Amino acid sequence: MVEFADKTLTCSDCGTSFVFTAGEQQFFASRGFSNEPKRCQNCRSSRRAQRGAPAASGGGDGSRSREMFKVTCAECGNETMVPFQPRGVRPVYCQDCFSKQRSRSF
């Protein structure tokens, strides 16, 4: 059994000292991580936010805004928004028509 003790580390981004607790070390080891964190919690959170990844804990529902594209449904002709840019190779459907197409496939 490995004993863990709190360690003080220096953040590679902002240079501040932060504590890598025994509990965090145990968690890292249980996940198979062999490297210690290089960044403090604030810098890790900032990097996640810049990359668009949801935060590890708290703060919102975890959803991200996506770029949406206006299209005309190939089935009913209604305008709708989709989360991808159609290439014009395949038909694009509104949510209702897509569900109908999908249920016909199975």
NORRANOR-V944659 format. One record per residue. RES is the residue in one small letter. SS is DSSP state (H for helix, E for strand, - for the rest). OMEGA is omega in radians with two decimals (999 if undefined). D_CENTER is the distance of its C-alpha to the mean C-alpha in Angstrom with 1 decimal. Layout:
res->[RES/RES]
ss->[SS/SS]
omega->[OMEGA/OMEGA]
d_center->[D_CENTER/D_CENTER]
This chain:
res->[m/v/e/f/a/d/k/t/l/t/c/s/d/c/g/t/s/f/v/f/t/a/g/e/q/q/f/f/a/s/r/g/f/s/n/e/p/k/r/c/q/n/c/r/s/s/r/r/a/q/r/g/a/p/a/a/s/g/g/g/d/g/s/r/s/r/e/m/f/k/v/t/c/a/e/c/g/n/e/t/m/v/p/f/q/p/r/g/v/r/p/v/y/c/q/d/c/f/s/k/q/r/s/r/s/f]
ss->[-/-/-/-/-/-/E/E/E/E/-/-/-/-/-/-/E/E/E/E/-/H/H/H/H/H/H/H/H/H/-/-/-/-/-/-/-/-/-/-/H/H/H/H/H/H/H/H/H/H/H/-/-/-/-/-/-/-/-/-/-/-/-/-/-/-/-/-/E/E/E/E/-/-/-/-/-/-/E/E/E/E/-/-/-/-/-/-/-/-/-/-/-/-/H/H/H/H/H/H/H/H/H/H/H/-]
omega->[-3.11/3.08/3.11/3.08/3.12/3.10/3.03/-3.12/3.11/-3.13/-3.13/3.14/-3.02/3.09/3.13/3.08/3.06/-3.08/3.02/-2.98/3.10/3.11/3.10/3.12/3.12/3.10/3.13/-3.13/-3.13/3.12/3.11/3.11/-3.12/-3.13/3.05/3.10/3.13/-3.05/3.06/-3.10/-3.14/3.14/3.08/3.12/3.13/3.11/3.11/-3.12/3.13/3.13/3.14/3.12/3.10/-3.14/-3.10/-3.13/3.04/3.02/3.03/-3.06/3.10/-3.12/3.13/3.07/-3.14/3.04/-3.12/-3.11/3.14/3.14/3.02/-3.11/-3.13/-3.10/-3.03/3.12/3.12/3.05/3.13/3.13/3.11/-3.08/3.10/3.11/-3.13/3.13/-3.13/-3.12/-3.10/3.08/3.10/-3.05/2.98/-3.06/-3.13/-3.13/3.09/3.12/3.11/3.13/-3.10/-3.13/3.09/-3.09/-3.02/999]
d_center->[34.0/32.3/32.8/30.0/30.9/29.1/28.7/28.5/26.4/26.1/22.9/22.8/21.4/23.5/26.2/26.3/27.1/24.8/25.6/23.8/25.2/26.8/24.4/21.4/23.4/24.1/20.5/19.7/22.8/22.0/18.8/20.9/19.7/22.9/21.9/21.9/19.2/20.2/18.7/19.4/17.0/17.2/16.5/13.5/12.0/13.3/11.7/8.1/9.2/10.9/8.3/6.3/3.3/4.5/7.8/9.3/12.1/13.6/13.5/12.7/11.5/7.7/8.3/8.0/11.3/12.1/15.3/17.8/21.1/24.4/26.3/29.5/29.3/31.4/32.9/33.8/33.6/31.5/29.0/25.4/21.9/19.5/15.9/17.5/20.5/23.4/25.5/28.6/29.1/28.2/28.8/26.1/26.5/25.7/24.0/27.4/28.9/25.9/26.2/30.0/29.5/27.2/29.6/32.5/30.8/30.9]
